[in-house]
Amino acid sequence: MDMTHMDHMQMEQQTGTSYLWLIVGAALLLLSIAAYIWASRTRGKILSHMKKNERAAIQKKSRSLRLTAHALIAVSIVAFGVFFLQGAGKTYDVADLPNNATINVTDDKYYGATHTEEPIQYEMKIPTSGPHNPHDIQFGFYTDFPGYPYLVHNMEHGDIIIYYRENASDELKEHLQYLAKFRQAGSGILAVPNKDIPDGSEIVVTAWTKTMKLDKFDDAKVGTFIHRYINQGPEKIPPSIRQGGGTM
């Protein structure tokens, strides 16, 4: 498997660091809540029959706990801020993928684009056009095959489908999870297991009426295919409407 890991490893490291800040923020927030509860219970111990110096001591302890709770909330807000600033909501730009490889792509026959909820018998083993379900599905990495009627609809909107074998290596699956994060305009990428991958191919990459079969995964070739065909379907949906797929 020919694969460039530097960007992938950097992304995983950044993601891990970001989620560490999220965990820290959540822990501090819980501690601040505990401090508030403790302060309230401490304040509740002040009874009218207590001596003045006893009441003063409990009030002082309660104030200290409240100040600690305020400080913990402030630090938790900072931690949450760092989490989001470090890219929890980062968008992955297709322009950052390799795009200079020579690729062998099949121009598939066009079989229509009607919507139907009836069972569909496709002319192609792995279809890239044809009748399809009125609903598409969300971008991302899948461990179960969702069905061609949905995937064909996704391709109509310009999405890229990367089909992998169910027994693919963990390394390949992790990289496909990374690729499935990339977006361009209103289109995205789906990585899907498929039993129909022909013998001799490790993966099959498809777009609307386009197919590329690879005997071994090649990062540059897959990146080039994505560059060339993402968001090139016949029905383009604005990204403001189609947020992550699965909307139409």
C-alpha positions as CSV (number, residue, x, y, z in Angstrom):
1,M,0.0,0.0,0.0
2,D,1.6,3.3,-1.2
3,M,0.5,5.9,1.4
4,T,1.9,9.2,2.7
5,H,1.6,9.2,6.5
6,M,3.0,12.5,7.6
7,D,-0.1,14.6,7.2
8,H,-2.2,11.7,8.6
9,M,-0.1,11.3,11.7
10,Q,0.0,15.0,12.2
11,M,-3.8,15.2,12.0
12,E,-4.1,12.3,14.5
13,Q,-1.7,14.0,16.9
14,Q,-3.6,17.3,16.7
15,T,-6.9,15.5,17.2
16,G,-5.6,13.7,20.3
17,T,-4.3,16.9,21.8
18,S,-7.5,18.7,21.1
19,Y,-9.6,16.1,22.8
20,L,-7.2,16.2,25.8
21,W,-8.2,19.8,26.3
22,L,-11.8,18.8,26.0
23,I,-11.3,16.2,28.8
24,V,-9.5,18.7,31.0
25,G,-12.2,21.3,30.5
26,A,-15.0,18.8,31.4
27,A,-13.1,17.6,34.5
28,L,-12.6,21.2,35.7
29,L,-16.2,22.0,35.1
30,L,-17.3,19.0,37.2
31,L,-14.8,20.1,39.9
32,S,-16.3,23.6,39.9
33,I,-19.8,22.2,40.3
34,A,-18.6,20.0,43.2
35,A,-17.0,23.1,44.8
36,Y,-20.3,25.1,44.5
37,I,-22.2,22.2,46.1
38,W,-19.6,22.0,48.9
39,A,-19.8,25.8,49.4
40,S,-23.6,25.7,49.7
41,R,-23.5,22.9,52.2
42,T,-20.8,24.6,54.2
43,R,-22.9,27.8,54.2
44,G,-25.9,25.8,55.3
45,K,-24.1,24.9,58.5
46,I,-24.4,28.4,59.8
47,L,-27.0,28.3,62.5
48,S,-28.4,31.0,64.6
49,H,-27.2,29.4,67.8
50,M,-23.6,29.4,66.6
51,K,-21.1,31.7,68.1
52,K,-20.0,34.7,66.1
53,N,-16.5,33.4,65.5
54,E,-17.9,30.0,64.4
55,R,-20.2,31.6,61.9
56,A,-17.3,33.8,60.6
57,A,-15.1,30.7,60.1
58,I,-17.8,28.9,58.1
59,Q,-18.6,32.0,56.0
60,K,-14.9,32.4,55.2
61,K,-14.7,28.7,54.2
62,S,-17.8,29.1,52.0
63,R,-16.3,32.2,50.3
64,S,-13.1,30.4,49.6
65,L,-14.9,27.5,48.0
66,R,-16.9,29.8,45.8
67,L,-13.8,31.6,44.7
68,T,-12.2,28.2,43.9
69,A,-15.3,27.3,41.9
70,H,-15.2,30.5,40.0
71,A,-11.5,30.0,39.2
72,L,-12.2,26.4,38.0
73,I,-15.0,27.6,35.7
74,A,-12.7,30.2,34.2
75,V,-10.0,27.6,33.5
76,S,-12.5,25.1,32.1
77,I,-13.7,27.9,29.7
78,V,-10.1,28.4,28.6
79,A,-9.7,24.7,28.1
80,F,-12.9,24.4,26.0
81,G,-11.7,27.4,24.0
82,V,-8.3,25.8,23.2
83,F,-10.1,22.6,22.2
84,F,-12.2,24.4,19.6
85,L,-9.4,26.6,18.4
86,Q,-7.1,23.6,17.9
87,G,-9.5,22.3,15.2
88,A,-12.3,20.3,16.7
89,G,-14.5,21.8,14.0
90,K,-11.6,21.9,11.4
91,T,-12.6,21.5,7.8
92,Y,-10.3,19.3,5.7
93,D,-9.6,21.0,2.4
94,V,-9.4,18.8,-0.7
95,A,-6.7,21.2,-2.0
96,D,-4.3,19.7,0.6
97,L,-4.5,16.2,-0.9
98,P,-2.0,15.0,-3.5
99,N,-3.3,15.7,-7.0
100,N,-0.5,15.1,-9.6
101,A,-0.7,11.4,-10.3
102,T,-1.6,9.7,-13.6
103,I,-4.8,7.8,-13.1
104,N,-6.8,5.3,-15.2
105,V,-10.5,6.2,-15.0
106,T,-13.4,4.5,-16.8
107,D,-16.1,6.7,-18.2
108,D,-19.2,4.6,-17.4
109,K,-22.4,4.5,-19.3
110,Y,-25.1,6.8,-18.0
111,Y,-28.2,5.0,-16.7
112,G,-30.4,7.8,-15.7
113,A,-31.1,9.6,-12.4
114,T,-34.7,9.1,-11.4
115,H,-35.8,8.8,-7.8
116,T,-37.6,5.7,-6.6
117,E,-38.2,3.8,-3.4
118,E,-38.9,0.6,-5.3
119,P,-36.2,-2.2,-5.4
120,I,-33.6,-1.4,-8.1
121,Q,-31.7,-3.8,-10.3
122,Y,-28.5,-2.0,-11.4
123,E,-26.9,-2.7,-14.8
124,M,-23.4,-2.3,-13.3
125,K,-21.9,-4.4,-10.6
126,I,-20.8,-1.2,-8.8
127,P,-23.1,1.4,-10.2
128,T,-22.1,5.0,-10.8
129,S,-25.5,6.3,-12.1
130,G,-29.1,5.1,-12.4
131,P,-32.3,5.2,-10.5
132,H,-31.8,5.8,-6.8
133,N,-33.4,6.4,-3.4
134,P,-34.8,9.9,-2.8
135,H,-32.5,10.2,0.2
136,D,-28.7,10.4,0.3
137,I,-26.6,9.6,3.4
138,Q,-24.0,11.4,5.4
139,F,-20.3,11.7,4.5
140,G,-17.9,9.6,6.5
141,F,-16.4,6.2,7.1
142,Y,-18.8,3.2,7.2
143,T,-18.3,-0.3,8.6
144,D,-21.5,-1.6,7.1
145,F,-22.7,-1.4,3.5
146,P,-25.6,1.1,3.3
147,G,-26.9,0.1,-0.2
148,Y,-26.3,1.3,-3.7
149,P,-29.6,3.3,-4.0
150,Y,-28.3,5.7,-1.4
151,L,-24.8,5.8,-2.6
152,V,-25.8,6.6,-6.2
153,H,-27.8,9.5,-4.9
154,N,-24.6,10.7,-3.1
155,M,-22.7,10.6,-6.3
156,E,-25.4,12.5,-8.1
157,H,-24.5,15.3,-5.6
158,G,-20.9,15.1,-6.5
159,D,-19.7,12.9,-3.6
160,I,-16.8,10.4,-3.9
161,I,-17.3,6.8,-2.8
162,I,-14.2,4.8,-1.8
163,Y,-15.0,1.1,-1.6
164,Y,-12.7,-1.1,0.5
165,R,-12.7,-4.8,1.3
166,E,-14.1,-5.9,4.6
167,N,-10.8,-7.6,5.5
168,A,-8.8,-4.5,4.7
169,S,-5.9,-3.7,7.1
170,D,-6.4,-1.5,10.1
171,E,-3.8,0.9,8.6
172,L,-5.9,1.3,5.4
173,K,-9.1,1.7,7.4
174,E,-7.6,4.4,9.6
175,H,-6.4,6.3,6.5
176,L,-9.8,6.1,4.9
177,Q,-11.3,7.5,8.1
178,Y,-8.9,10.5,7.6
179,L,-9.9,10.9,3.9
180,A,-13.6,10.8,4.7
181,K,-13.2,14.1,6.6
182,F,-12.4,16.1,3.4
183,R,-15.0,18.4,1.8
184,Q,-15.3,20.6,-1.2
185,A,-18.2,23.0,-1.5
186,G,-21.4,20.9,-1.0
187,S,-19.7,17.5,-1.6
188,G,-17.8,15.0,0.5
189,I,-16.3,11.6,0.7
190,L,-17.7,8.2,1.9
191,A,-15.6,5.1,2.6
192,V,-17.7,2.0,2.4
193,P,-17.0,-1.8,2.7
194,N,-18.1,-3.7,-0.4
195,K,-18.2,-7.3,-1.3
196,D,-18.5,-6.5,-5.0
197,I,-14.9,-5.3,-5.4
198,P,-13.5,-7.4,-8.3
199,D,-10.7,-9.8,-7.8
200,G,-7.3,-8.2,-8.2
201,S,-8.4,-4.8,-6.8
202,E,-7.9,-3.6,-3.3
203,I,-10.2,-0.6,-3.6
204,V,-12.6,0.9,-6.1
205,V,-13.1,4.7,-6.2
206,T,-16.2,6.1,-7.9
207,A,-17.9,9.4,-8.7
208,W,-20.9,10.1,-11.0
209,T,-20.3,7.9,-14.1
210,K,-16.6,7.5,-13.2
211,T,-14.8,4.4,-11.8
212,M,-11.1,3.9,-10.8
213,K,-9.9,0.4,-9.7
214,L,-6.6,0.0,-7.9
215,D,-4.8,-3.2,-7.2
216,K,-3.1,-1.4,-4.3
217,F,-4.2,1.7,-2.5
218,D,-2.3,4.7,-3.8
219,D,-2.6,7.9,-1.9
220,A,-1.6,10.1,-4.8
221,K,-4.0,8.4,-7.3
222,V,-6.9,8.6,-4.9
223,G,-6.2,12.2,-4.1
224,T,-6.0,13.0,-7.8
225,F,-9.3,11.3,-8.4
226,I,-10.9,13.2,-5.6
227,H,-9.5,16.5,-7.0
228,R,-10.8,15.8,-10.4
229,Y,-14.3,14.6,-9.7
230,I,-15.6,15.8,-6.3
231,N,-18.5,18.2,-6.6
232,Q,-18.9,17.3,-10.3
233,G,-22.2,15.5,-10.1
234,P,-25.2,16.7,-12.1
235,E,-27.0,18.1,-9.1
236,K,-25.0,20.5,-7.0
237,I,-26.3,21.5,-3.5
238,P,-24.9,24.5,-1.7
239,P,-22.8,23.6,1.3
240,S,-25.0,25.8,3.5
241,I,-27.9,23.4,2.8
242,R,-26.0,20.2,2.4
243,Q,-24.0,20.1,5.7
244,G,-22.4,16.7,5.8
245,G,-24.7,15.0,3.5
246,G,-27.8,13.0,4.4
247,T,-30.1,16.0,3.9
248,M,-31.9,15.3,0.6
